[in-house]
Amino acid sequence: MNPTAINVRTQSRVVEIDFGEIGFSLPFELLRVYSPSAEVRGHGVGQEILQTGKRNVSLTALEPVGQYAVQPHFTDGHNTGIYTWEYLYWLGENQSTLWQDYLNSLQAAGYSGDSGRDATMSVAGKGCSTK
């Protein structure tokens, strides 16, 4: 399913994506912490890298990839995720559950409240992550 419109709203820090019968407003932070890249997901189950300090992340670009995806460029330098239309639709449909899972993961990692959203990202040599 292809979107009929995509709008980047820099002040509210969301990507609005319209799929015709349904539309989603996806926060930049959600897009960043759920990037489909190996830097975030790792190279297999259990290798995911918790993303911290992404509350104020923004987009510098949103480039089309063929007719099937977009590639966001984030202000923290991350630009390796390819977001297919299907993935963006899935993020929109599951946004509230994914957000709660993210907050729960931050808490399980020792961050109180949502302080992990402002924390400095630390990489302990896992996966192919970079600062």
Wavefront OBJ file of the C-alpha trace (Angstrom):
o trace
v 0.000 0.000 0.000
v 1.557 3.292 -1.098
v 0.998 6.556 0.753
v -0.950 9.321 -0.956
v 0.887 12.094 0.942
v 3.872 12.548 3.232
v 4.514 15.784 5.118
v 7.406 16.579 7.428
v 6.363 18.943 10.226
v 9.608 20.273 11.705
v 8.044 22.393 14.463
v 5.917 19.582 15.852
v 8.631 17.042 14.914
v 6.351 14.543 13.205
v 6.016 12.929 9.816
v 2.403 12.887 8.677
v 1.739 10.039 6.296
v -1.581 9.483 4.568
v -2.461 6.087 3.180
v -5.803 7.200 1.744
v -8.244 5.534 4.112
v -6.028 6.113 7.161
v -3.308 8.515 8.178
v -0.662 8.567 10.879
v 1.384 11.220 12.622
v 4.716 9.596 13.507
v 7.023 11.474 15.902
v 10.641 11.807 14.802
v 11.717 10.217 18.091
v 9.597 7.112 17.445
v 10.965 6.830 13.911
v 14.512 7.129 15.232
v 14.259 4.603 18.069
v 12.481 2.102 15.814
v 14.809 2.555 12.854
v 14.925 -0.619 10.756
v 18.720 -0.256 10.462
v 21.279 -2.757 11.741
v 22.632 0.041 13.942
v 19.409 -0.151 15.964
v 18.148 -3.683 15.373
v 21.495 -5.431 15.375
v 22.035 -8.424 13.148
v 19.646 -10.804 14.872
v 17.238 -11.386 17.717
v 18.642 -10.190 21.026
v 21.125 -7.791 19.400
v 18.825 -4.768 19.475
v 20.473 -1.620 20.832
v 18.348 0.556 23.092
v 18.322 4.094 21.740
v 18.595 6.820 24.364
v 18.732 10.589 24.222
v 16.443 10.891 21.199
v 13.702 13.157 22.614
v 14.861 16.191 20.603
v 16.037 14.431 17.450
v 14.869 16.058 14.246
v 15.064 15.385 10.521
v 17.456 17.099 8.149
v 16.094 15.248 5.096
v 13.595 12.608 4.023
v 14.740 11.072 0.752
v 12.684 8.757 -1.458
v 14.045 5.275 -2.105
v 12.594 4.029 -5.364
v 8.816 3.677 -5.261
v 8.747 1.681 -2.031
v 10.379 3.587 0.840
v 11.981 6.680 2.341
v 15.301 7.213 4.063
v 15.283 9.779 6.878
v 18.396 11.701 7.835
v 18.324 12.562 11.536
v 20.125 15.382 13.341
v 22.099 12.855 15.409
v 23.781 11.660 12.198
v 21.749 8.470 11.783
v 20.725 7.914 8.155
v 20.994 4.186 7.448
v 17.379 3.109 7.968
v 15.205 2.391 4.938
v 11.545 2.746 5.920
v 9.287 0.859 3.514
v 5.652 1.866 3.140
v 4.650 -1.355 4.880
v 6.973 -0.609 7.809
v 5.665 2.954 8.164
v 2.091 1.665 8.116
v 2.989 -0.921 10.777
v 4.630 1.790 12.932
v 1.474 3.876 12.649
v -0.852 1.007 13.505
v 1.267 -0.045 16.488
v 2.455 3.365 17.637
v 0.950 3.342 21.149
v 2.183 -0.176 21.952
v 5.636 0.518 20.519
v 5.914 3.750 22.487
v 5.022 1.989 25.747
v 7.498 -0.810 24.951
v 10.191 1.824 24.428
v 9.445 3.547 27.741
v 9.409 0.157 29.487
v 12.788 -0.707 27.947
v 14.262 2.574 29.179
v 12.968 1.867 32.678
v 14.325 -1.703 32.579
v 17.714 -0.228 31.611
v 17.690 1.826 34.823
v 16.314 5.165 33.639
v 13.715 6.712 35.933
v 10.550 8.077 34.385
v 11.376 8.939 30.814
v 14.874 10.289 31.603
v 16.377 7.907 29.044
v 14.801 10.041 26.355
v 17.283 12.789 27.323
v 20.253 10.606 28.281
v 23.473 10.560 26.345
v 23.581 7.579 24.039
v 26.237 5.126 25.102
v 27.477 2.310 22.934
v 29.212 -0.598 24.570
v 30.776 -2.068 21.460
v 27.653 -3.990 20.465
v 26.632 -4.545 16.891
v 27.722 -2.047 14.289
v 26.555 1.002 16.167
v 28.309 4.336 16.059
v 27.977 7.505 18.088
l 1 2 3 4 5 6 7 8 9 10 11 12 13 14 15 16 17 18 19 20 21 22 23 24 25 26 27 28 29 30 31 32 33 34 35 36 37 38 39 40 41 42 43 44 45 46 47 48 49 50 51 52 53 54 55 56 57 58 59 60 61 62 63 64 65 66 67 68 69 70 71 72 73 74 75 76 77 78 79 80 81 82 83 84 85 86 87 88 89 90 91 92 93 94 95 96 97 98 99 100 101 102 103 104 105 106 107 108 109 110 111 112 113 114 115 116 117 118 119 120 121 122 123 124 125 126 127 128 129 130 131
